[in-house]
Amino acid sequence: MKKRILIVDDEDDILNLVCLILEDAGFECESARNGKDALNKIQQQNFDLVLLDIMMPVLTGWEVLHILRDNEYTRSLPVAMLTARAFSSETPGIEITAYSDYIMKPFEPDDLVERVRKILG
């Protein structure tokens, strides 16, 4: 059975690219263009992983992550933050937020697939 991944980004080019790369690697992808849309899809469908952009309209990636972690049904859902900027454990909010990983944009297709496979175990 294919692993299902929700890709959340407000940039269509990124959504399409990530989806194409991951579908070619054997994953099933769904997309959302903002945090509110992502939360609605997560309530209606089961996903094995969420790739979540940080900077988005409506709800930021951090806001979505906090909502997911505060909900007993989505608390353990693996999430990887997609970001164009580096952050570390000293970044505000990191220490109070659980996430599986982060993926820096831009990324190499092989690196993206490898990181996703690592997160999914």
C-alpha positions as a Markdown table, in Angstrom:
| # | Residue | x | y | z |
|---|---|---|---|---|
| 1 | Met | 0.0 | 0.0 | 0.0 |
| 2 | Lys | 1.4 | 3.4 | -1.0 |
| 3 | Lys | 2.2 | 5.9 | 1.8 |
| 4 | Arg | 0.0 | 9.0 | 1.6 |
| 5 | Ile | 1.6 | 12.4 | 1.9 |
| 6 | Leu | -0.1 | 15.8 | 2.3 |
| 7 | Ile | 2.0 | 18.6 | 0.8 |
| 8 | Val | 1.1 | 22.0 | 2.1 |
| 9 | Asp | 2.5 | 25.1 | 0.3 |
| 10 | Asp | 1.0 | 28.3 | -1.0 |
| 11 | Glu | 3.3 | 28.2 | -4.1 |
| 12 | Asp | 1.9 | 26.1 | -6.9 |
| 13 | Asp | 5.3 | 25.5 | -8.4 |
| 14 | Ile | 6.5 | 23.9 | -5.2 |
| 15 | Leu | 3.3 | 21.9 | -4.7 |
| 16 | Asn | 3.6 | 20.5 | -8.3 |
| 17 | Leu | 7.3 | 19.8 | -8.1 |
| 18 | Val | 7.2 | 18.0 | -4.7 |
| 19 | Cys | 4.1 | 16.0 | -5.7 |
| 20 | Leu | 5.7 | 14.9 | -9.0 |
| 21 | Ile | 9.0 | 13.9 | -7.3 |
| 22 | Leu | 7.2 | 11.9 | -4.6 |
| 23 | Glu | 4.7 | 10.3 | -7.0 |
| 24 | Asp | 7.6 | 9.2 | -9.2 |
| 25 | Ala | 9.2 | 7.6 | -6.0 |
| 26 | Gly | 6.0 | 5.6 | -5.4 |
| 27 | Phe | 4.1 | 7.8 | -2.9 |
| 28 | Glu | 0.5 | 9.0 | -3.1 |
| 29 | Cys | 0.2 | 12.8 | -2.8 |
| 30 | Glu | -2.5 | 15.2 | -1.9 |
| 31 | Ser | -2.0 | 19.0 | -1.8 |
| 32 | Ala | -3.3 | 21.9 | 0.2 |
| 33 | Arg | -2.5 | 25.6 | -0.5 |
| 34 | Asn | -2.9 | 27.0 | 3.0 |
| 35 | Gly | -3.1 | 25.9 | 6.6 |
| 36 | Lys | -6.8 | 25.9 | 6.9 |
| 37 | Asp | -7.2 | 23.7 | 3.8 |
| 38 | Ala | -4.6 | 21.4 | 5.2 |
| 39 | Leu | -6.4 | 21.0 | 8.5 |
| 40 | Asn | -9.7 | 20.3 | 6.7 |
| 41 | Lys | -8.0 | 17.5 | 4.6 |
| 42 | Ile | -6.4 | 16.0 | 7.6 |
| 43 | Gln | -9.8 | 15.8 | 9.4 |
| 44 | Gln | -11.3 | 14.0 | 6.3 |
| 45 | Gln | -8.5 | 11.7 | 5.2 |
| 46 | Asn | -5.6 | 9.7 | 6.7 |
| 47 | Phe | -2.1 | 10.7 | 5.8 |
| 48 | Asp | 1.2 | 9.0 | 6.7 |
| 49 | Leu | 3.2 | 12.3 | 6.6 |
| 50 | Val | 2.5 | 16.0 | 6.2 |
| 51 | Leu | 5.1 | 18.3 | 4.4 |
| 52 | Leu | 4.3 | 21.7 | 5.8 |
| 53 | Asp | 5.5 | 25.0 | 4.5 |
| 54 | Ile | 6.2 | 27.5 | 7.3 |
| 55 | Met | 5.3 | 30.8 | 5.6 |
| 56 | Met | 1.7 | 30.7 | 4.3 |
| 57 | Pro | -1.4 | 32.8 | 4.3 |
| 58 | Val | -4.5 | 32.0 | 6.5 |
| 59 | Leu | -2.5 | 29.9 | 9.0 |
| 60 | Thr | 1.3 | 29.6 | 9.1 |
| 61 | Gly | 2.9 | 26.2 | 9.2 |
| 62 | Trp | 3.8 | 26.7 | 12.9 |
| 63 | Glu | 0.1 | 27.4 | 13.7 |
| 64 | Val | -1.0 | 24.3 | 11.8 |
| 65 | Leu | 1.7 | 22.2 | 13.6 |
| 66 | His | 0.5 | 23.5 | 17.1 |
| 67 | Ile | -3.1 | 22.6 | 16.2 |
| 68 | Leu | -2.0 | 19.1 | 15.1 |
| 69 | Arg | 0.0 | 18.5 | 18.2 |
| 70 | Asp | -2.8 | 19.8 | 20.5 |
| 71 | Asn | -5.2 | 17.2 | 19.0 |
| 72 | Glu | -5.0 | 13.7 | 20.4 |
| 73 | Tyr | -5.9 | 12.2 | 17.0 |
| 74 | Thr | -3.1 | 14.0 | 15.1 |
| 75 | Arg | -0.5 | 14.4 | 17.8 |
| 76 | Ser | 1.6 | 11.6 | 16.4 |
| 77 | Leu | 1.2 | 12.4 | 12.7 |
| 78 | Pro | 4.7 | 12.8 | 11.3 |
| 79 | Val | 5.3 | 16.4 | 10.0 |
| 80 | Ala | 8.3 | 17.8 | 8.2 |
| 81 | Met | 8.6 | 21.5 | 7.9 |
| 82 | Leu | 9.4 | 22.9 | 4.4 |
| 83 | Thr | 11.4 | 26.0 | 4.8 |
| 84 | Ala | 13.6 | 28.4 | 2.8 |
| 85 | Arg | 15.4 | 29.5 | 5.9 |
| 86 | Ala | 17.5 | 27.7 | 8.3 |
| 87 | Phe | 16.5 | 27.3 | 11.9 |
| 88 | Ser | 17.9 | 25.5 | 14.9 |
| 89 | Ser | 16.9 | 24.4 | 18.4 |
| 90 | Glu | 17.4 | 28.1 | 19.4 |
| 91 | Thr | 14.7 | 29.3 | 17.0 |
| 92 | Pro | 11.7 | 30.6 | 19.0 |
| 93 | Gly | 9.0 | 27.9 | 19.1 |
| 94 | Ile | 11.2 | 25.0 | 18.2 |
| 95 | Glu | 11.6 | 23.8 | 21.8 |
| 96 | Ile | 7.9 | 23.7 | 22.4 |
| 97 | Thr | 7.0 | 22.0 | 19.1 |
| 98 | Ala | 7.5 | 18.4 | 18.1 |
| 99 | Tyr | 8.2 | 17.8 | 14.4 |
| 100 | Ser | 9.8 | 14.9 | 12.6 |
| 101 | Asp | 12.2 | 16.8 | 10.4 |
| 102 | Tyr | 12.7 | 19.8 | 8.3 |
| 103 | Ile | 13.5 | 20.1 | 4.6 |
| 104 | Met | 15.3 | 23.1 | 3.2 |
| 105 | Lys | 14.2 | 24.7 | 0.0 |
| 106 | Pro | 15.6 | 24.5 | -2.6 |
| 107 | Phe | 16.2 | 20.7 | -2.4 |
| 108 | Glu | 17.5 | 18.1 | -4.7 |
| 109 | Pro | 14.9 | 15.5 | -5.8 |
| 110 | Asp | 16.9 | 12.6 | -4.5 |
| 111 | Asp | 17.5 | 14.3 | -1.2 |
| 112 | Leu | 13.7 | 14.9 | -0.8 |
| 113 | Val | 12.9 | 11.3 | -1.4 |
| 114 | Glu | 15.6 | 10.1 | 0.9 |
| 115 | Arg | 14.4 | 12.4 | 3.7 |
| 116 | Val | 10.7 | 11.3 | 3.3 |
| 117 | Arg | 11.7 | 7.7 | 3.3 |
| 118 | Lys | 13.8 | 8.2 | 6.5 |
| 119 | Ile | 10.9 | 9.9 | 8.2 |
| 120 | Leu | 8.4 | 7.2 | 7.3 |
| 121 | Gly | 10.8 | 4.5 | 8.4 |
